[in-house]
Amino acid sequence: MDEELGTAGKKLELGSSAAAVEEIMSVDWRGRPCCCNPRRKHGGMPAAAFVLGFQAFEMMAIAAVGNNLITYVFNEMHFSLSRSANTVTNFIGTVFLLSLLGGFLSDSYLGSFWTMLIFAFVELTGFILLCVQAHLPQLRPPHCNMVSSSGQGGGPGCVEAKGFEAFIFFGALYLVALGSGCLKPNIISHGADQFRKEEPKKLSSYFNMAYLAFCIGQLFALTLLVWVQTHSGMDVGFGVSAAAMAVGLFSLVSGTLLYRNTPPRGSVFTPIAQVFVAAISKRKQICPSSSEMLHGGQHINTTCAPSSKFRFLDKACIRSGDGSSSESAWRLCTITQVEQVKTIISVLPIFACTIIFNTILAQLQTFSVQQGNSMNKQLTKHFQIPPASLQAIPYIILIFVVPLYETVFVPVARKFTGNDAGISPVQRIGTGLFIATFSMVSAALMESKRRKAALQGSNQALSIFWIAPQFLIFGLSEMFTAVGLIEFFYKQSLQGMQMHSFFTALTYCSYSFGFFLSSLLVSLVNKVSSTPSGGGWLTHNDLNKDRLDLLYWLLAALSLVNFFNFLFCSTWYSSNPPPKLSDHPNRATP
């Protein structure tokens, strides 16, 4: 491979375009530079289409498990309602947290394609084990009625899953989490890698299409697969998830010959650590006034001068007193390295502002499902709506809204903003965060209405469609925030950093922290709201005795405060955005 890259490099002249350089740095599945095979065109939408297919089927498989998992854990594993909710949020949080591992392995050692191939098999194995566990009675506790429970325990005769039963369940569940978590950042980044840097319109369109594939996968999971789980059993439902995962894996492999792959370049964390170590070791030195006096500064384009933020890190570029540049890499770094670290630090506040957004999502996948269980689910005389399927409502709408956003809103907004994507990723994130607040307001109002009707002994339970608006509003906000966040982080990796998967993984870490925060919030709320005469807001297995509406109001308030915090952070970030390191000719390591 090195010889082929060297031969390809000789083809470059001084005036070679960035597209030519990028084509040489991309390789096919055998590790050969894409430019060395002129008979086959690599990348583009044809290659990305196979990745989008994989994303849709993988999402279908994992969403069918995650969105209805609370029902299985509560009814079959016999965990209490609050523990069931925490089991689900911890599982989903782990999925997204493990995206960091997937991003690291991809950028550092395996590359996105091989990382996806390996962990797709891991996830498929987890689905098969879940299917076996749900099918064999000896791997589950004896059946009982958990709804008739009182207080915090289960109903009469209910035995919580423990020992070998719990081991098989959690082992299978976290195999799924490991596989899906390591896949997620690589699916997005690998698809985006099929487009060149000078194709911002196509790249922005790809992110919208990726979200459309996500919506399609979610829609099938929340309708067809949840219906199968409800009417044919969770064992059949888990089996269908395994089948969907297998089809997605076939789609991924089918595009092998067309992919443009970005080869791994060693540990992505070492250069970052070197900057901090070098800056700390030279903390007492004074930064020179001119960037040309810093290591690598003599090659910096004047339009890409070092940023004024975090100036203490610039000390990592100060040469020793004798002017030698032969110092250790842990004592002397280039300006390019330093600016990469500054970019990472600069985006962290934007990242932090999306955690509350995903805490709201956690409620819609846990307590809102139980909310629907206590309402009138009858659609026709012979058909009842599975509560988890309510989450399909926003995706049905978004399947039509996303293409309209791409074909109508973006061209119109582009005329006013001059931005190829219509509005910037930061503006898109902020719009979604603002809308998300109203999802919790709607949820609180509807839960208060439902609880009041139940306590008054109404003979006719409220229709399950009363809680549909909270899903619809959040779905609209997710179209802005989720896509904007992915695009925002991926574009940071275009600043010469070669950390595409790792930056994309930060998006999913936001989901992880949001779901873990949900578990912490539920436990904290129960502890603070508990009284000697009764339990806390969420300590019962009966929502009519709980105060879920107060939790929703709390989240609405936190969401609004979070939005104003985002306005401050985005203003700070926009006041001095990171330079375009891709314009830096200097790539030498010290």
Buried (B, 14 or more C-beta within 10 A) or exposed (E): EEEBBEEBEEEEEEEEEEEBBBBBBBBBBEEBBBBBEEEEEBBBBEBBBBBBBBBBBBBBBBBBBBBBBBBBBBBBBBBBBBBBBBBBBBBBBBBBBBBBBBBBBBBBBBBBBBBBBBBBEBBBBBBBBBBBBBBEEEBBBEEBEBBEBEEBEBBEEBEBBEEEBBEBBBEBBBBBBBBBBBBBBBBBBBBBBBBBEEBBEBBBBBBBBBBBBBBBBBBBBBBBBBBBBBEEBBBBBBBBBBBBBBBBBEBBBEBBEBBBBBEBBEEBEEBBEBBBBBBEBBEEEEBBEEBEBBBBBEBBEEEBEBBEBBEEBBBBBBBEEEEEEEBEBBBBBBBBBBBBBBBBEBBEBBBBBBBBBBBBBBBBBBBBBBBBBBBBBEEEEEEBBBBBBBBBBBBBBBBEBBEEBBEEEBEEBBEEBEBBBBBBBBBBBBBBBBBBBBBBBBBBBBBBBBBEBBEEEEEEBBBBBBBBBBBBBBBBBBBBBBBBBBBBBBBBBBBBBBBBBBBBBBBBBBBBBBBBBBBEBBBEBBEEBEEEEEBBBBBBBBBEBBBBBBBBBBBBEBBBEBBEBBEEBBEEBEEEBBBBBBEBEBEEEB
